[in-house]
Amino acid sequence: MFFTIFSYVILSNSIYLVDSTRVSLLAPIVQTNDVTLSDIVTYRWRNYQRGDVIELRGNRFLSAEGFNDNLRYIMRIVGLSEETLEIKQGQVYIDGQILSADYLDNLLIEDYDLIKIKVPASQYLVMGKSVTEEEESLVVTLVFKEDILNRVIFRLLPLERWGQVK
C-alpha cells in the first residue's frame, strides 16, 4: 500500500499527471471523466506530432465556437505549424497529400467539404467531435503551443477500457 501511494505522489507531481476533470472531444477514444495518465514534462521542449492526443485549455478559438474558455479539452493534433490542411469530399489533405490515419474515422470528416486552413507558425490545428443531444459535429480549431497542457498517453479508468491512448 505504501509503495502505491508513494508511486502515485511521485508520478503525479513530477513527470506524469493522473487526472479526470476535463471535457473530451475524442469520444470514444477518451471520454469525459476517464482517468488518464498524461506526460506533463516533455511537452515543454518537444514538438508535438500529428496524431498526438492532447489536453488544452480553452482559448479564443474555442470560445468563438461556443466552448467555455475556463474548461480543459482533449483533442487530437492533425495539422502542424505552417502546413495547409484541407477537407475535400470527406478526405483530409495536408499540403496537397491525402492523410490516411485510423484516428480520422471517429471525427465525422465525411460530413464536411471545402475547408482549407493554413496553420500559422507556433500553432497546431486540432480536431475533435462535439456531441450534444441534438447532433454530433466536427470541431476544427487552432491552438497555440502555450495552450497545450500535456499529452494524454494512457487511460487508467474505467478498467474495461484500460490501455494506451492512440
Backbone bond lengths (Angstrom), bond angles and torsions (degrees), N, CA, C in turn:
res aa  C-N    CA-C-N  psi(-1)  N-CA   C-N-CA  omega(-1)  CA-C   N-CA-C  phi
1 M - - - 1.451 - - 1.524 111.60 -
2 F 1.325 116.36 -43.92 1.461 120.35 179.76 1.529 110.72 -60.02
3 F 1.336 116.62 -43.29 1.462 121.06 -179.59 1.531 111.11 -61.22
4 T 1.315 116.76 -40.64 1.462 121.51 179.40 1.524 110.74 -62.74
5 I 1.308 116.91 -46.83 1.470 120.76 179.98 1.527 109.93 -66.09
6 F 1.319 116.82 -44.12 1.459 121.42 178.96 1.529 110.48 -59.69
7 S 1.317 116.80 -47.36 1.472 121.38 179.72 1.518 110.93 -60.60
8 Y 1.317 117.13 -43.78 1.457 121.12 179.92 1.528 110.72 -60.80
9 V 1.340 117.10 -46.58 1.462 120.61 -178.52 1.524 110.86 -63.24
10 I 1.323 117.56 -44.57 1.464 121.14 -179.50 1.529 110.56 -64.84
11 L 1.316 116.36 -50.72 1.463 119.27 -176.98 1.521 112.39 -65.72
12 S 1.321 116.72 -41.36 1.457 118.59 -173.57 1.522 113.26 -77.94
13 N 1.312 117.58 -9.39 1.458 119.32 -179.33 1.517 114.24 -116.95
14 S 1.300 118.72 2.73 1.454 118.31 -176.94 1.521 113.12 -130.00
15 I 1.318 117.19 -61.01 1.457 120.71 -173.11 1.523 111.50 -107.86
16 Y 1.312 116.25 -39.90 1.453 121.51 -174.94 1.524 110.76 -122.69
17 L 1.302 114.88 157.41 1.456 121.42 177.37 1.519 108.51 -122.67
18 V 1.328 116.22 128.38 1.458 121.68 172.75 1.518 105.63 -100.55
19 D 1.336 117.04 121.70 1.466 119.84 -171.59 1.518 111.26 -152.50
20 S 1.334 115.30 159.18 1.461 119.50 177.17 1.520 113.08 -145.50
21 T 1.301 119.62 6.70 1.459 120.40 -171.52 1.522 112.42 -106.19
22 R 1.315 116.23 74.55 1.456 121.28 173.51 1.523 109.40 -159.19
23 V 1.326 115.17 172.99 1.456 121.66 -175.58 1.529 108.59 -101.63
24 S 1.325 116.73 125.20 1.453 120.57 179.64 1.518 110.52 -92.99
25 L 1.326 115.26 130.71 1.452 121.29 172.11 1.525 109.15 -108.98
26 L 1.350 115.77 26.28 1.461 121.34 -179.88 1.520 112.83 -129.44
27 A 1.309 118.04 24.25 1.464 119.24 177.88 1.523 108.51 -59.97
28 P 1.297 120.19 140.00 1.464 129.24 8.36 1.525 114.27 -92.21
29 I 1.335 119.70 2.65 1.462 121.57 -177.20 1.520 110.76 -61.33
30 V 1.298 116.67 -52.60 1.463 123.47 170.78 1.516 105.45 -131.68
31 Q 1.318 116.41 128.84 1.458 119.97 -179.53 1.516 110.29 -105.77
32 T 1.329 116.11 155.43 1.446 121.12 177.69 1.523 108.85 -53.31
33 N 1.320 115.97 132.08 1.469 125.66 179.73 1.522 114.89 74.64
34 D 1.340 119.56 6.25 1.460 119.61 167.57 1.527 107.38 -61.23
35 V 1.312 117.13 145.36 1.465 121.12 174.87 1.521 107.02 -89.86
36 T 1.327 116.14 121.63 1.463 120.97 -175.56 1.518 110.84 -125.93
37 L 1.316 114.15 162.58 1.453 123.06 173.76 1.523 106.53 -109.48
38 S 1.331 116.27 126.70 1.459 120.92 -176.39 1.517 110.45 -125.04
39 D 1.326 116.23 146.71 1.458 123.76 175.75 1.526 107.49 -81.96
40 I 1.334 117.44 115.71 1.468 120.35 -178.05 1.531 112.59 -107.51
41 V 1.339 117.41 4.26 1.453 119.55 -176.51 1.523 112.24 -107.10
42 T 1.319 117.18 -58.13 1.470 119.27 -169.40 1.522 113.48 -67.77
43 Y 1.332 118.37 -18.51 1.464 118.58 -179.83 1.524 111.60 -62.55
44 R 1.315 117.26 -20.45 1.464 119.74 -177.56 1.526 112.79 -71.09
45 W 1.336 117.39 -26.13 1.460 118.58 -177.94 1.521 113.76 -124.08
46 R 1.306 118.74 -11.57 1.462 119.18 -177.81 1.518 110.65 -97.62
47 N 1.300 114.81 155.78 1.459 119.74 172.51 1.517 108.19 -86.93
48 Y 1.282 115.45 138.08 1.456 119.79 177.37 1.519 109.55 -73.41
49 Q 1.313 114.88 156.56 1.458 121.95 -178.63 1.529 109.30 -110.87
50 R 1.308 115.68 155.50 1.452 120.65 173.92 1.529 108.40 -59.56
51 G 1.313 116.37 132.02 1.453 121.04 -179.83 1.516 114.17 99.57
52 D 1.339 118.18 -14.29 1.463 120.28 178.81 1.525 110.33 -62.28
53 V 1.321 115.77 137.79 1.460 122.28 173.80 1.519 105.97 -93.36
54 I 1.320 115.72 123.45 1.458 120.52 -174.36 1.520 111.55 -125.38
55 E 1.319 114.35 159.20 1.462 121.13 170.10 1.517 106.31 -109.12
56 L 1.314 116.84 132.00 1.453 120.40 -179.02 1.511 110.17 -133.79
57 R 1.306 114.20 155.51 1.468 118.30 176.09 1.517 107.96 -84.05
58 G 1.308 115.56 150.83 1.463 119.48 176.18 1.520 109.04 -56.36
59 N 1.322 116.28 145.68 1.461 120.46 -178.01 1.522 109.37 -140.90
60 R 1.313 116.57 -178.29 1.466 120.08 -176.56 1.518 112.67 -63.78
61 F 1.346 117.67 -30.15 1.457 120.26 179.60 1.530 110.16 -68.20
62 L 1.336 116.25 -44.59 1.466 119.70 178.02 1.527 110.82 -69.10
63 S 1.324 117.12 -37.61 1.464 120.68 177.83 1.518 111.07 -59.24
64 A 1.327 116.64 -38.88 1.470 121.07 179.77 1.525 111.20 -64.23
65 E 1.338 117.34 -22.51 1.462 121.33 178.38 1.531 112.02 -97.03
66 G 1.338 117.11 9.63 1.453 121.17 175.09 1.518 115.18 93.27
67 F 1.336 117.93 9.60 1.458 120.88 178.96 1.521 110.27 -89.69
68 N 1.317 116.62 153.93 1.453 123.17 -179.40 1.524 109.38 -78.45
69 D 1.325 117.44 121.00 1.459 119.36 -177.70 1.526 113.25 -78.58
70 N 1.327 117.73 0.43 1.460 121.33 175.78 1.526 112.23 -93.74
71 L 1.318 117.73 -3.63 1.463 121.11 -179.19 1.520 110.64 -101.21
72 R 1.332 115.26 168.53 1.463 121.87 174.66 1.524 107.48 -110.75
73 Y 1.338 116.25 142.99 1.459 121.79 -174.55 1.528 110.42 -127.18
74 I 1.327 115.69 148.99 1.455 121.61 173.68 1.519 107.68 -106.41
75 M 1.347 115.74 124.66 1.458 121.99 -179.61 1.526 108.71 -142.23
76 R 1.326 116.89 178.91 1.463 121.51 -178.55 1.525 110.18 -119.89
77 I 1.337 115.68 136.46 1.462 120.65 176.56 1.529 108.62 -76.52
78 V 1.326 115.69 126.43 1.464 121.01 178.74 1.528 110.62 -118.41
79 G 1.324 117.61 -37.54 1.456 120.92 -179.38 1.519 111.10 -116.57
80 L 1.322 116.16 137.27 1.460 122.11 -179.82 1.526 110.43 -99.76
81 S 1.322 115.68 166.17 1.466 121.75 -178.93 1.527 111.49 -50.75
82 E 1.331 113.84 134.24 1.462 124.26 175.16 1.526 114.74 66.88
83 E 1.323 117.31 17.13 1.466 121.13 172.28 1.521 108.90 -96.28
84 T 1.322 115.51 160.21 1.459 120.73 172.86 1.515 107.96 -111.36
85 L 1.316 116.15 123.52 1.459 122.61 178.88 1.517 108.44 -107.24
86 E 1.324 115.27 133.14 1.464 121.07 176.17 1.521 109.17 -129.92
87 I 1.315 115.60 145.21 1.460 120.84 169.02 1.520 105.80 -118.05
88 K 1.341 114.94 116.31 1.462 121.19 179.72 1.520 108.04 -132.49
89 Q 1.312 116.46 128.78 1.463 122.43 176.75 1.525 111.98 49.96
90 G 1.346 115.76 42.17 1.458 120.50 176.11 1.513 114.90 76.02
91 Q 1.325 118.22 11.35 1.469 122.59 178.66 1.527 109.42 -117.31
92 V 1.332 116.17 145.52 1.461 121.28 176.45 1.523 108.48 -99.54
93 Y 1.322 115.44 131.90 1.460 122.23 178.39 1.527 108.51 -120.45
94 I 1.327 115.55 135.98 1.454 121.86 173.18 1.528 106.94 -115.56
95 D 1.316 116.31 118.21 1.471 121.92 -177.47 1.527 111.42 48.06
96 G 1.328 115.93 43.02 1.459 121.97 176.00 1.515 115.75 84.43
97 Q 1.320 118.66 -5.39 1.469 122.32 -179.43 1.524 110.02 -105.78
98 I 1.327 116.81 135.37 1.472 120.73 179.02 1.522 110.13 -62.28
99 L 1.321 115.89 132.82 1.460 122.05 174.62 1.520 107.70 -94.18
100 S 1.306 115.55 118.32 1.458 120.87 178.76 1.523 107.61 -112.47
101 A 1.332 116.41 108.31 1.464 120.97 -178.59 1.523 108.73 -148.19
102 D 1.320 116.32 136.94 1.471 121.40 -179.43 1.521 112.52 -58.00
103 Y 1.322 117.74 -34.65 1.465 120.04 -176.21 1.523 113.15 -66.17
104 L 1.318 118.46 -16.19 1.464 120.44 177.39 1.526 111.97 -71.72
105 D 1.334 117.44 -20.75 1.468 121.46 -177.51 1.523 112.97 -60.63
106 N 1.327 118.13 -28.68 1.463 121.79 -177.59 1.521 113.64 -91.58
107 L 1.330 118.23 5.18 1.463 120.10 -169.65 1.533 116.35 -109.51
108 L 1.307 119.73 12.59 1.476 122.18 174.85 1.522 113.47 60.13
109 I 1.318 117.39 29.93 1.464 121.74 -179.00 1.523 111.24 -60.15
110 E 1.321 116.81 -36.84 1.472 120.63 -174.25 1.525 113.67 -61.27
111 D 1.345 117.01 -18.58 1.460 120.29 -179.30 1.529 113.22 -86.51
112 Y 1.320 117.52 -0.29 1.463 120.39 -173.84 1.523 110.89 -120.89
113 D 1.326 114.96 150.40 1.451 121.18 -179.33 1.522 108.55 -150.55
114 L 1.300 114.72 148.14 1.459 122.47 173.43 1.535 113.97 63.27
115 I 1.310 116.69 42.89 1.457 121.72 170.64 1.523 106.40 -102.25
116 K 1.329 116.97 131.24 1.461 120.83 177.27 1.522 107.73 -140.09
117 I 1.338 115.24 122.97 1.459 120.86 -177.65 1.521 109.27 -135.06
118 K 1.320 116.28 127.76 1.469 122.48 172.00 1.529 106.33 -93.01
119 V 1.339 117.10 120.88 1.459 121.77 -177.68 1.528 108.41 -81.94
120 P 1.331 117.37 118.88 1.465 120.16 179.49 1.537 112.04 -66.66
121 A 1.324 115.99 161.82 1.465 121.14 175.68 1.527 109.15 -58.76
122 S 1.309 116.84 146.76 1.469 124.64 178.50 1.527 113.59 68.10
123 Q 1.324 117.22 16.13 1.458 120.52 177.34 1.523 109.91 -130.60
124 Y 1.315 114.66 163.71 1.460 122.66 175.29 1.520 107.71 -127.13
125 L 1.315 116.06 153.80 1.454 120.83 172.20 1.523 106.66 -102.17
126 V 1.322 115.65 125.82 1.459 120.62 -178.78 1.520 109.56 -117.95
127 M 1.329 114.53 152.67 1.464 120.45 178.38 1.511 109.74 -130.10
128 G 1.307 113.49 152.69 1.448 121.63 175.07 1.506 109.06 -158.61
129 K 1.319 114.92 -174.60 1.461 120.58 -178.58 1.520 107.70 -130.04
130 S 1.313 116.17 119.42 1.455 121.58 176.78 1.523 108.54 -89.76
131 V 1.316 116.33 126.57 1.460 120.91 -178.87 1.519 108.33 -119.01
132 T 1.329 116.12 121.14 1.466 121.46 173.12 1.514 107.75 -120.34
133 E 1.304 116.24 177.35 1.465 119.80 178.07 1.519 111.59 -63.45
134 E 1.340 116.67 -29.10 1.460 120.82 -176.35 1.523 113.53 -87.91
135 E 1.357 117.48 -35.74 1.460 118.68 -172.39 1.525 112.34 -160.50
136 E 1.322 114.10 167.52 1.459 122.45 169.29 1.522 106.37 -114.82
137 S 1.336 116.46 138.98 1.458 118.47 179.42 1.527 109.98 -143.88
138 L 1.311 115.21 153.70 1.453 122.59 178.16 1.526 109.01 -76.56
139 V 1.320 116.18 136.32 1.462 121.81 174.57 1.522 106.89 -113.06
140 V 1.317 116.56 118.93 1.461 123.00 178.64 1.518 106.03 -124.27
141 T 1.333 116.62 122.38 1.457 119.12 -178.19 1.518 110.50 -151.91
142 L 1.318 114.93 162.56 1.460 121.37 175.92 1.522 108.89 -94.78
143 V 1.327 115.24 152.96 1.457 119.82 177.69 1.528 108.14 -144.00
144 F 1.319 115.99 136.18 1.449 121.09 173.66 1.522 109.12 -75.41
145 K 1.318 117.08 148.12 1.460 120.67 179.09 1.529 110.58 -55.90
146 E 1.322 117.46 -35.94 1.474 121.17 -179.29 1.526 112.67 -64.44
147 D 1.338 117.19 -22.45 1.466 120.75 180.00 1.527 112.48 -83.76
148 I 1.338 117.32 -8.55 1.459 120.75 178.89 1.524 108.23 -84.14
149 L 1.315 115.69 122.74 1.463 121.00 -176.73 1.520 112.45 -88.09
150 N 1.328 117.40 -37.18 1.459 120.62 -178.39 1.523 109.96 -171.53
151 R 1.319 114.40 173.39 1.465 121.71 176.16 1.516 107.47 -109.44
152 V 1.319 116.76 122.91 1.464 122.08 -179.27 1.527 107.59 -79.67
153 I 1.341 116.67 125.19 1.458 119.11 -174.02 1.523 114.91 -119.60
154 F 1.348 117.42 -22.26 1.460 118.88 -174.48 1.519 110.23 -151.07
155 R 1.323 116.67 140.65 1.468 122.54 176.56 1.529 107.31 -101.69
156 L 1.335 116.57 121.48 1.463 122.14 -178.47 1.528 112.71 -93.65
157 L 1.316 116.36 -41.17 1.465 121.59 -179.35 1.522 109.05 -138.26
158 P 1.293 118.40 146.94 1.462 128.33 4.42 1.527 111.29 -72.22
159 L 1.312 114.85 152.23 1.466 121.10 -175.16 1.511 113.63 -59.18
160 E 1.330 117.87 -33.07 1.473 119.52 -179.23 1.530 112.44 -68.42
161 R 1.325 117.86 -13.35 1.464 121.01 177.29 1.529 110.97 -119.31
162 W 1.333 117.67 19.21 1.446 124.23 179.69 1.516 110.48 -58.31
163 G 1.330 117.73 135.18 1.458 119.46 175.68 1.509 112.88 152.05
164 Q 1.316 114.95 177.53 1.454 122.76 -178.81 1.529 110.42 -65.46
165 V 1.318 116.01 139.34 1.465 121.45 176.38 1.521 107.66 -87.69
166 K 1.332 115.98 118.86 1.474 120.78 -178.77 1.505 110.07 -119.41
